[in-house]
Amino acid sequence: MATKTKTKVNVRPLHDKLLVERDEAETVTSAGIYLPESSTEKPQFATVLAVGDGTLNETTGERTPLDIKVGDRVILSKWGGTELKLDGEEYLIINASDVLAIVD
């Protein structure tokens, strides 16, 4: 699973939102068969590029910071998020609840 090195993205997610970049889709099977783009699924692994300031506790008015930080590699739910294209690159804005796990 290849990941690209990125320059800084000037997008600041709000509240419990994250800006992530999905890993590139696998185009070759383990047996060496090349897959056409139309048959590849969207990867569920992504790298976190920006993190919002957390959820708001409506009782106290305080922010609860997120457990996820910039640079974390995460596993996403399959259908979550909003796709975004900036400067020719594709990103995804997701809720923190769409993250299933952090990959160590």
Backbone as JSON Lines, residues from 0, in Angstrom:
{"i":0,"aa":"M","n":[0.83,-1.17,0.0],"ca":[0.0,0.0,0.0],"c":[0.88,1.24,0.0]}
{"i":1,"aa":"A","n":[0.93,1.89,-1.1],"ca":[1.81,3.04,-1.25],"c":[1.13,4.3,-0.77]}
{"i":2,"aa":"T","n":[1.93,5.18,-0.17],"ca":[1.42,6.49,0.19],"c":[2.34,7.54,-0.42]}
{"i":3,"aa":"K","n":[1.79,8.7,-0.72],"ca":[2.56,9.78,-1.33],"c":[2.99,10.76,-0.26]}
{"i":4,"aa":"T","n":[4.1,11.42,-0.51],"ca":[4.54,12.5,0.38],"c":[3.84,13.77,-0.08]}
{"i":5,"aa":"K","n":[3.23,14.49,0.84],"ca":[2.43,15.67,0.51],"c":[3.07,16.93,1.04]}
{"i":6,"aa":"T","n":[2.82,17.99,0.31],"ca":[3.12,19.3,0.86],"c":[1.95,19.7,1.74]}
{"i":7,"aa":"K","n":[2.09,20.76,2.49],"ca":[1.04,21.18,3.41],"c":[-0.23,21.56,2.65]}
{"i":8,"aa":"V","n":[-1.36,21.11,3.15],"ca":[-2.67,21.43,2.57],"c":[-3.29,22.51,3.42]}
{"i":9,"aa":"N","n":[-3.76,23.59,2.8],"ca":[-4.32,24.72,3.53],"c":[-5.82,24.58,3.72]}
{"i":10,"aa":"V","n":[-6.22,23.49,4.37],"ca":[-7.62,23.27,4.72],"c":[-7.65,22.93,6.21]}
{"i":11,"aa":"R","n":[-8.5,23.6,6.95],"ca":[-8.61,23.36,8.39],"c":[-10.01,22.81,8.68]}
{"i":12,"aa":"P","n":[-10.11,21.51,8.98],"ca":[-11.42,20.93,9.29],"c":[-11.98,21.53,10.59]}
{"i":13,"aa":"L","n":[-13.29,21.55,10.7],"ca":[-13.94,22.09,11.89],"c":[-14.39,20.96,12.81]}
{"i":14,"aa":"H","n":[-14.42,21.24,14.09],"ca":[-14.97,20.38,15.13],"c":[-14.4,18.96,15.09]}
{"i":15,"aa":"D","n":[-15.24,17.94,14.83],"ca":[-14.79,16.55,14.86],"c":[-14.5,16.01,13.46]}
{"i":16,"aa":"K","n":[-14.13,16.89,12.55],"ca":[-13.84,16.48,11.17],"c":[-12.34,16.28,10.96]}
{"i":17,"aa":"L","n":[-12.01,15.44,9.98],"ca":[-10.63,15.15,9.6],"c":[-10.47,15.3,8.1]}
{"i":18,"aa":"L","n":[-9.33,15.77,7.67],"ca":[-8.98,15.79,6.25],"c":[-7.98,14.65,6.06]}
{"i":19,"aa":"V","n":[-8.32,13.71,5.17],"ca":[-7.46,12.56,4.94],"c":[-7.2,12.39,3.45]}
{"i":20,"aa":"E","n":[-6.15,11.66,3.16],"ca":[-5.86,11.27,1.79],"c":[-5.84,9.76,1.75]}
{"i":21,"aa":"R","n":[-6.69,9.2,0.91],"ca":[-6.75,7.74,0.77],"c":[-5.46,7.22,0.15]}
{"i":22,"aa":"D","n":[-5.08,6.01,0.55],"ca":[-3.96,5.35,-0.11],"c":[-4.34,5.08,-1.55]}
{"i":23,"aa":"E","n":[-3.36,4.88,-2.39],"ca":[-3.64,4.57,-3.79],"c":[-4.23,3.17,-3.89]}
{"i":24,"aa":"A","n":[-5.17,3.0,-4.82],"ca":[-5.79,1.69,-5.03],"c":[-4.77,0.73,-5.63]}
{"i":25,"aa":"E","n":[-4.85,-0.52,-5.19],"ca":[-3.97,-1.56,-5.74],"c":[-4.38,-1.83,-7.19]}
{"i":26,"aa":"T","n":[-3.41,-1.81,-8.08],"ca":[-3.72,-2.06,-9.49],"c":[-3.21,-3.41,-9.96]}
{"i":27,"aa":"V","n":[-2.51,-4.12,-9.08],"ca":[-1.98,-5.44,-9.42],"c":[-2.33,-6.39,-8.28]}
{"i":28,"aa":"T","n":[-2.86,-7.58,-8.61],"ca":[-3.17,-8.56,-7.58],"c":[-1.89,-9.23,-7.1]}
{"i":29,"aa":"S","n":[-1.98,-9.98,-6.02],"ca":[-0.8,-10.68,-5.5],"c":[-0.28,-11.71,-6.5]}
{"i":30,"aa":"A","n":[-1.12,-12.14,-7.43],"ca":[-0.72,-13.09,-8.46],"c":[-0.13,-12.39,-9.68]}
{"i":31,"aa":"G","n":[-0.08,-11.04,-9.67],"ca":[0.51,-10.3,-10.78],"c":[-0.45,-9.91,-11.88]}
{"i":32,"aa":"I","n":[-1.74,-10.04,-11.63],"ca":[-2.75,-9.67,-12.63],"c":[-3.06,-8.19,-12.48]}
{"i":33,"aa":"Y","n":[-2.98,-7.44,-13.59],"ca":[-3.28,-6.0,-13.58],"c":[-4.79,-5.8,-13.61]}
{"i":34,"aa":"L","n":[-5.26,-4.92,-12.74],"ca":[-6.69,-4.64,-12.65],"c":[-7.01,-3.32,-13.35]}
{"i":35,"aa":"P","n":[-8.09,-3.28,-14.12],"ca":[-8.49,-1.99,-14.71],"c":[-9.02,-1.08,-13.61]}
{"i":36,"aa":"E","n":[-8.92,0.22,-13.84],"ca":[-9.35,1.2,-12.85],"c":[-10.81,1.02,-12.46]}
{"i":37,"aa":"S","n":[-11.64,0.6,-13.4],"ca":[-13.07,0.45,-13.12],"c":[-13.36,-0.68,-12.15]}
{"i":38,"aa":"S","n":[-12.45,-1.62,-11.97],"ca":[-12.72,-2.75,-11.08],"c":[-12.05,-2.6,-9.72]}
{"i":39,"aa":"T","n":[-11.31,-1.53,-9.49],"ca":[-10.65,-1.36,-8.2],"c":[-11.59,-0.65,-7.22]}
{"i":40,"aa":"E","n":[-11.56,-1.09,-5.98],"ca":[-12.36,-0.46,-4.94],"c":[-11.59,0.68,-4.31]}
{"i":41,"aa":"K","n":[-12.31,1.61,-3.71],"ca":[-11.65,2.7,-3.0],"c":[-10.96,2.12,-1.77]}
{"i":42,"aa":"P","n":[-9.71,2.48,-1.56],"ca":[-8.99,1.95,-0.39],"c":[-9.62,2.42,0.91]}
{"i":43,"aa":"Q","n":[-9.54,1.57,1.93],"ca":[-10.07,1.93,3.23],"c":[-8.97,2.45,4.15]}
{"i":44,"aa":"F","n":[-7.73,2.49,3.67],"ca":[-6.62,3.05,4.44],"c":[-6.37,4.48,3.97]}
{"i":45,"aa":"A","n":[-6.03,5.37,4.93],"ca":[-5.78,6.77,4.59],"c":[-4.8,7.36,5.59]}
{"i":46,"aa":"T","n":[-4.22,8.5,5.21],"ca":[-3.33,9.24,6.08],"c":[-4.01,10.55,6.46]}
{"i":47,"aa":"V","n":[-3.97,10.88,7.75],"ca":[-4.61,12.1,8.26],"c":[-3.72,13.29,7.96]}
{"i":48,"aa":"L","n":[-4.27,14.3,7.27],"ca":[-3.53,15.5,6.91],"c":[-3.86,16.69,7.8]}
{"i":49,"aa":"A","n":[-5.08,16.74,8.34],"ca":[-5.49,17.84,9.22],"c":[-6.61,17.35,10.14]}
{"i":50,"aa":"V","n":[-6.67,17.93,11.34],"ca":[-7.63,17.49,12.35],"c":[-8.36,18.71,12.91]}
{"i":51,"aa":"G","n":[-9.68,18.59,13.1],"ca":[-10.46,19.65,13.71],"c":[-10.13,19.8,15.19]}
{"i":52,"aa":"D","n":[-10.73,20.79,15.84],"ca":[-10.41,21.09,17.24],"c":[-11.18,20.25,18.25]}
{"i":53,"aa":"G","n":[-12.01,19.31,17.83],"ca":[-12.68,18.4,18.74],"c":[-14.18,18.65,18.84]}
{"i":54,"aa":"T","n":[-14.82,17.8,19.62],"ca":[-16.27,17.89,19.8],"c":[-16.59,18.83,20.95]}
{"i":55,"aa":"L","n":[-17.74,19.45,20.86],"ca":[-18.18,20.4,21.87],"c":[-19.07,19.7,22.89]}
{"i":56,"aa":"N","n":[-18.71,19.81,24.16],"ca":[-19.56,19.31,25.24],"c":[-20.61,20.39,25.49]}
{"i":57,"aa":"E","n":[-21.86,20.09,25.15],"ca":[-22.91,21.1,25.24],"c":[-23.25,21.5,26.66]}
{"i":58,"aa":"T","n":[-22.92,20.66,27.62],"ca":[-23.2,20.98,29.02],"c":[-22.19,21.98,29.58]}
{"i":59,"aa":"T","n":[-20.9,21.71,29.34],"ca":[-19.85,22.56,29.91],"c":[-19.34,23.61,28.94]}
{"i":60,"aa":"G","n":[-19.56,23.42,27.64],"ca":[-19.06,24.35,26.64],"c":[-17.6,24.12,26.29]}
{"i":61,"aa":"E","n":[-16.99,23.07,26.84],"ca":[-15.58,22.78,26.57],"c":[-15.44,21.85,25.37]}
{"i":62,"aa":"R","n":[-14.28,21.94,24.72],"ca":[-13.96,21.08,23.59],"c":[-13.25,19.83,24.09]}
{"i":63,"aa":"T","n":[-13.65,18.68,23.55],"ca":[-12.97,17.42,23.83],"c":[-12.1,17.11,22.63]}
{"i":64,"aa":"P","n":[-10.75,17.15,22.79],"ca":[-9.88,16.92,21.65],"c":[-10.02,15.49,21.12]}
{"i":65,"aa":"L","n":[-9.68,15.32,19.84],"ca":[-9.77,14.01,19.2],"c":[-8.53,13.18,19.52]}
{"i":66,"aa":"D","n":[-8.69,11.86,19.49],"ca":[-7.57,10.94,19.73],"c":[-6.69,10.79,18.5]}
{"i":67,"aa":"I","n":[-7.14,11.29,17.38],"ca":[-6.44,11.13,16.1],"c":[-5.6,12.38,15.86]}
{"i":68,"aa":"K","n":[-4.38,12.18,15.34],"ca":[-3.52,13.33,15.09],"c":[-3.0,13.3,13.65]}
{"i":69,"aa":"V","n":[-2.49,14.43,13.2],"ca":[-1.93,14.54,11.85],"c":[-0.81,13.52,11.69]}
{"i":70,"aa":"G","n":[-0.81,12.84,10.56],"ca":[0.2,11.83,10.28],"c":[-0.23,10.42,10.59]}
{"i":71,"aa":"D","n":[-1.31,10.26,11.38],"ca":[-1.79,8.91,11.69],"c":[-2.28,8.22,10.42]}
{"i":72,"aa":"R","n":[-2.03,6.94,10.33],"ca":[-2.58,6.12,9.24],"c":[-3.8,5.43,9.82]}
{"i":73,"aa":"V","n":[-4.94,5.56,9.17],"ca":[-6.21,5.08,9.72],"c":[-6.93,4.16,8.74]}
{"i":74,"aa":"I","n":[-7.87,3.4,9.31],"ca":[-8.77,2.57,8.51],"c":[-10.13,3.25,8.57]}
{"i":75,"aa":"L","n":[-10.72,3.49,7.4],"ca":[-11.99,4.21,7.29],"c":[-13.15,3.27,7.05]}
{"i":76,"aa":"S","n":[-14.34,3.72,7.44],"ca":[-15.54,2.98,7.03],"c":[-15.67,3.15,5.51]}
{"i":77,"aa":"K","n":[-16.3,2.21,4.88],"ca":[-16.28,2.15,3.42],"c":[-16.97,3.33,2.72]}
{"i":78,"aa":"W","n":[-18.06,3.82,3.26],"ca":[-18.85,4.82,2.52],"c":[-18.88,6.19,3.15]}
{"i":79,"aa":"G","n":[-18.07,6.46,4.15],"ca":[-18.13,7.74,4.85],"c":[-17.4,8.86,4.11]}
{"i":80,"aa":"G","n":[-17.71,10.09,4.5],"ca":[-16.94,11.23,4.05],"c":[-17.46,11.96,2.83]}
{"i":81,"aa":"T","n":[-16.84,13.1,2.59],"ca":[-17.13,13.95,1.44],"c":[-15.86,14.11,0.63]}
{"i":82,"aa":"E","n":[-15.92,13.74,-0.64],"ca":[-14.74,13.85,-1.5],"c":[-14.51,15.31,-1.86]}
{"i":83,"aa":"L","n":[-13.22,15.67,-1.97],"ca":[-12.82,17.04,-2.21],"c":[-11.61,17.02,-3.14]}
{"i":84,"aa":"K","n":[-11.6,17.89,-4.14],"ca":[-10.47,17.97,-5.06],"c":[-9.85,19.36,-4.95]}
{"i":85,"aa":"L","n":[-8.55,19.41,-4.58],"ca":[-7.83,20.67,-4.44],"c":[-6.52,20.57,-5.21]}
{"i":86,"aa":"D","n":[-6.25,21.53,-6.05],"ca":[-5.0,21.56,-6.81],"c":[-4.7,20.24,-7.51]}
{"i":87,"aa":"G","n":[-5.74,19.6,-8.04],"ca":[-5.56,18.37,-8.79],"c":[-5.4,17.12,-7.93]}
{"i":88,"aa":"E","n":[-5.44,17.26,-6.63],"ca":[-5.32,16.12,-5.71],"c":[-6.67,15.83,-5.08]}
{"i":89,"aa":"E","n":[-6.93,14.54,-4.8],"ca":[-8.2,14.14,-4.19],"c":[-8.02,13.89,-2.71]}
{"i":90,"aa":"Y","n":[-8.93,14.45,-1.91],"ca":[-8.93,14.3,-0.47],"c":[-10.32,13.88,-0.02]}
{"i":91,"aa":"L","n":[-10.44,13.61,1.27],"ca":[-11.7,13.22,1.84],"c":[-11.84,13.92,3.19]}
{"i":92,"aa":"I","n":[-13.0,14.54,3.43],"ca":[-13.3,15.09,4.75],"c":[-14.27,14.14,5.41]}
{"i":93,"aa":"I","n":[-13.9,13.65,6.59],"ca":[-14.71,12.65,7.27],"c":[-14.96,13.06,8.71]}
{"i":94,"aa":"N","n":[-15.97,12.46,9.32],"ca":[-16.2,12.6,10.75],"c":[-15.21,11.69,11.47]}
{"i":95,"aa":"A","n":[-14.8,12.07,12.65],"ca":[-13.9,11.21,13.43],"c":[-14.54,9.85,13.67]}
{"i":96,"aa":"S","n":[-15.86,9.8,13.74],"ca":[-16.56,8.52,13.98],"c":[-16.47,7.58,12.78]}
{"i":97,"aa":"D","n":[-16.06,8.09,11.6],"ca":[-15.87,7.24,10.43],"c":[-14.55,6.48,10.46]}
{"i":98,"aa":"V","n":[-13.69,6.82,11.42],"ca":[-12.42,6.11,11.57],"c":[-12.67,4.87,12.42]}
{"i":99,"aa":"L","n":[-12.32,3.71,11.85],"ca":[-12.52,2.46,12.54],"c":[-11.33,2.08,13.42]}
{"i":100,"aa":"A","n":[-10.12,2.48,12.99],"ca":[-8.92,2.12,13.75],"c":[-7.75,2.98,13.3]}
{"i":101,"aa":"I","n":[-6.77,3.12,14.19],"ca":[-5.5,3.74,13.84],"c":[-4.49,2.62,13.66]}
{"i":102,"aa":"V","n":[-3.75,2.66,12.56],"ca":[-2.76,1.62,12.27],"c":[-1.44,2.03,12.9]}
{"i":103,"aa":"D","n":[-0.89,1.17,13.76],"ca":[0.4,1.47,14.41],"c":[1.55,0.99,13.57]}
